[in-house]
Amino acid sequence: MNQAILTLNAGSSSVKFAVFEAKKQPGLLIKGQVEGIGSDARMKIKGGDGSILDEQDLDEGAIRSPGDALATILDASAKHAGNATITSVGHRIVHGGVSFDKPVLLNDACVAQLKALTPFAPLHQPHNLAGVAAAQAAFPDAPQIACFDTAFHRSHPWVNDTFALPRKLYDRGVRRFGFHGLSYEYISQKLDEIAPFYQDGNVVVAHLGNGASMCAVRDGQSIGSTMGFSALDGLPMGTRCGQLDPGAVLYLMDQMGMSAAEIEQMLYRESGLKGLSGLSSDMRVLLSSNKPEAAQAIDYFIFRIRREIGAMAAILGGLDAVVFTGGIGENAVPVRERICDDMDWLGLELDEDRNRRNAQVVSSDRSRVRIFVLPTNEELMIAQHVAAMI
């Protein structure tokens, strides 16, 4: 029997998964996702070499929950992952609150604590935990390991961890948590492998995708994050608003009569690039559009990133490297170009040819700050944590 680790990232409409050899340095066997849960579900699976092994529409209406998706994933894994047997499962859990600052072996008490954090991450936590429940039912004897997006940021200095609210609220968990921690942890590890000089220095990592945030990292530790109490804060995202004056929320409630549920729906699902453009949350669609609203949405996205690069550099007290990652950060050549344009005052100078080629290093030889483009790999980060624990 070849033991294997299954990693799961369960969301509201998709489940991303990967199967790794259960080794100290896990080797990828397959990865993929089931998307369109509850409507027009579709599955795509790639091999460890990136080749497409399976791509198909699933029976209409058959995949209505993470449990349904997991059953489909397990059938596909048995077919495409050889004779690998799932012996442990690692889960991405968005919110670990104050208590969970490292991966944990899940038990009933842990799950209860994580359910209590649902109001902190209503868009993510219920679906993450639904994935846990489905995996526990499928693998009752396998250890289930929770890996948290907030854990990497628990090293924040107090000044970046608090709001100027009554202190009793801080003690009750109303504080800046930061997210995308598994991505930042992986990038920090990768930077240590390929360029340890920079990993030990002052680095700003920009995780730009449908969810977007930035992190100030020094010596592999999170010093500051654009995301705060929730995954709404900081940069504008695909459908999330980013930074917002809390007075605007009070106005929506008091003067426009919107309920908390209506405001939540708008801020999480109807804002960001989608709300500003009135067109799409997908950067590829916006870049190809000639609508002025699409251009304005991109302008605002870039403006906020440039502003936050300056803020993160100030938090660090200097800047040695910038890393672009995430779907937009890794692939959107014109977005990177516009972010770095006229930023030589901060030491950033892009090499246009390297940027067009999506090279690993896209800064010019004259640039004082090294600019990297590094694909993130949250699944591998989870698998490494699982391997270390078992």
N, C-alpha and C positions, 0 to 999 in steps of 0.2 A: 504494500500500500504506500503510495506516495502522498504524504501529508501536504495539505494546501491551506492557504489563508484566503478567505473571502472578505473583500472590503465592500462596504455598502455606504452610499450617500443618497438617502431617500429624501426626495422633495415632494412638493404638492402634486406635480404632474409628471415626474420622472424619477427613475432610480438609476444612478450610475453605479457600476460594479466593476470589480477586477478580481482575478484569481491569481495568486502568487504561490510559488514553491515555498514551503514553510522552512526556510533557512535563515541563518543569521543575517545574510544579505539576500532578501527575497527576490526571486527571479520572476518576472511577469510571464504568465502563461496566456491569459486572455484578458481583455477589458472591453467594456461596452456600456450601453444604456438602453433602458426601455423608457420611451417618452410618450406623451399623449395619454397618460393614465386617466381613465374615466371618459375618454372620447375615442379618438382615432389613434390607438396605440401602435407604436412602431419600435422594432428592436434592431440594433446594430452592434455587431461584435467584431473586434479586431484581434489578431494574434499578437504575440509578444514582439513581432517584427513590424507591426503596424499594418500588415495586410488585412484586408476585409475578409472575414470568414463567413459572416452571415449578415444579411440585411433583408428585413421583411416587414410587411404590414401584418399586424396580429388581428385575430378575429374581433370584429366590431363589438364593442361592449364587453369583451371577455376580461379585460384588464381594468378593474375598477378600484384597486387598492394596492399598496405596497406588497401585501401578501400574494395577490394574484401575480404581480410583476416578479416576485421572488420565485414563485413556482416555475414561471417561464425561464427565468435566469438559470435556475438549477438544471432544468432540462437541457438548456443550451450549453451549460458548463460541462455536463456529463458527455455531451457530444463532441465538444471542441477542446476540452482541457485534458484529453487523454485519460489516463487512469488515476488522475488526481482525486483525492478524497478530502472534502472540506472538514478540517479538524478544529478550526478556530475562525472567529468572525470579528472583524474590526469595523466600527461604525463612526462616521463623522457625525458629531453632535455639535450643533452651532453654539449653544450656550451652556457653559459650565458654572456660571455664577461665580461667587467668591470662593466657594469651597473646593472646586475641582481645578487644580492648577497643573495637573498631569494626567495621562491616561489612567483609567481605572478598570478593574474587572467588575462587570455589572452584576448586581444582585437586586433583589426586590427593593431594598432600602434605597439604593442608588437611583433606581428607576423612579421611585416615588419623589426623591429630591429633584430629579430632572423634570418631572412633570410639573412640579411646583414652579419651575422657571419659565413655563409656557408664556405667561404675560410679558416676559422680557423679550421673547422672540416668537411672536404668534404666527409668523409666516413660515417658520422653519421647524421649531421644536416638536410640534405634534407629528409632523411627517417623519422626522428623524426617529422618534420613539415608536412610530408605527412600524418602521423598518426593523427596529430592535425586536418588537413583539413577533413579527413575522419570522425573523431569523431564529428566535428562541423556540418557536413552534417547530420550525424545520430541523433545527439542530439542538435538541434538548440537552445533549451531553457536551456540546462544544463550548469552550469559554467564549464569552462575548465581551469585547473590549471597547470601551467608549473613548474616543479621542476628540478633544474639544477645540473649537475655533477660537475660544477666548483664552485658553491656557497660556499661549505664547506671550500674551500681553500682561500677565500678572506681575511682571517685573517692572511695570510702569512706575516712575516716581510718583509720589503722592500728588504733586501739583498737576500731573496729567491724568490723574485717576479720579479727580473730584470735580464737582460743580460748586459754585458759590451759593449753595442752598443750606438751610439749617442742617447742622451736623448729624442730627438724628436720622435724617434721610440717607446719608452716606452709610451709616451703620446698618440700615435696612436694605442696602444694595443698590441705592440710586447713585450710580457712579459711572465712570467711563470704563467700559470693558474692552472694546476693540474686538475685531473679528478677522476672518481670513487667516487665522493664526497658523493653521496647518500649511497653507501656501507659503507664508513668510518663513516658517520653520524650515521647509524644504529648500527655499531659495537661499536662506542663510547657510544651510548645509552644503548646497551645491557651490555657492561662492567660495566656501572654505576649501572645496576640492580643486577648483580651477584657478582661483586667484586669492589665496589666503591673506595677502597683504591688504586687500580691500575688505575682506570679511572682518578683519580686526579693526577697521576704521569706521568712519561715519558714512552710512549708506542709507539712501532712501529707496525703498522698494515700492513700485506702483503696480498694484494688482488691479488691472483694468479689464473688466468684462461686464456681463449683465449686472453683476454686483461689482462695485468698485470701491477701493480704499487705498490708502497709502500708509506706510509704516516707516518710522525712523528707527534704524537699527545700529547699535554700537556693540562691537565684540559679540555679535550673535544674539544680543538681547534687545527686546523691544523697549524703546525709550518714549515713543509717542505714536499715536495712531489718529487718522482722520475720523474713524468711526468711534462712537461714544457709547451711550447707554444702550442704544439699539443699532440694528443694521440699517437704519434710515439716515444716519448722520454722515456729514463729510461731503464727499463727492457726489454729484448727480449720477444716477445709475440707469439701467435699462428702463425700469418702471418706478424706481424709488427717488424721492425728492432730493436727498442730500441735505446739507445744512439748511435750516429753516428757523427763522425768528419765532420763538414760542408764542409771541404776541399774535402771530398770524393764526395759530391754532385757536387761541382764545377768541379771536375775531370770527373765525368760522363757526365756532360754537355759539357765541353770544349774538352776533349780528346776522348770521346766515342760517342759524337754526340747525346746523348739521350735528348729527349724533356722533358719538365716539366711533361707532362702527362705520359710519359713512366716511369720517375723516381717515380712519385706518385704511379703508378700501382705497381712497384717493392717494394717500401718501405712499402706500406700498405697491399699488398695482396700476395707478393711472397717472403717475407723475414721471419725473426723470426725462430721459430722451423721448419716450413715448408721449408724455404729456406736452413737452415743449414743441415737439415737431407735429403732433397730431397725426403722425404717420406710422411710426414703428419704434420699437425699442432696440432694433438691430442696427448696429453701427454700419454694417455693410449696405443695408438698404438706404440709410441716410446719406452715406458717401456717394451713392450712385444716383441720388435724387437731385432734381433741379428746383425743388420747392424752396423758397426762402426760409420757411419755417424749419426745414431740415438743416439748412446751413446755420441758422441761429442756434439750434439745439447743439450742434457740434461746437460752435463758437463758445457756448456757455460751458460745455464739458471741458474744453481745453483751457479756458480761462480759470476754472476752478482748480484744475490740476497744476497749472503754473503757479497759482497763488499758494497752493499747499506745498509745492516743492520748496518755496521760499520759507514757509512756516516750519517745515520739517528740518531744513538746514539750520534755522535759528535754534530749534530745540536741541540739535546735535552740537551746535557751536562750530559748524564747518561741514564741508561736504567733500567726500572722496569718490563716491560712486553713486550712480542711479541705475536701478534695475527695472526694466519693463517686463511684466509678465501678465498672465491672463489672456483671454481670447482676443481682446482689443490690443493689449500691450504687446503681444507676441506677433500679431499679424497686420495691424492697421498702420501701414507705412506712413501715410499722410498725417495721421494723428500724432505719431512720434515726432515727425518732422516739425509740425506746428508747435508742439509742446516745447521743443528745444530751440526754436527760432529766436534769435536775439537774446539768448540766455548766457552769452559769453561773460557777462558781468558776474555770473555765479560760477563760471568756469566750465560751462557745458558748450561743446561745439560738436555738432553732428557731422559725420561723413556721409554725404548723400548716397554714394554708391554702396557703401556697406549697409546703410539703412534700407535701400531698395532690395538688397539681397537677403535681408533678415539675418545678417551675420550675428555671431554671438557677441561681438563687440562692434558697436555702431558709432562710437565716438571717433573724431579725427585724431591723428597723431599729436596735434597741437593742444588738444583738449586737456585742461587741467583735471577735470572730473571724468573718470571712465564711465561710459554708458554701455550697459549690457542689455541684451535681449535673451532671457532665459525662460524656457517653458517650465511651468510649474508642474508638480506631480503630487497632488494630495493623496492619491491612492497609495503610492509607494510610501509616503510618509506614515500613513496609517498602518500599512503592512509592516514597516520597520518597528513601529511601536508594539504591534502585536507580537512580532517575533521576539522582541526584547523581553516581553512579559511572560511568554510561555516557555 
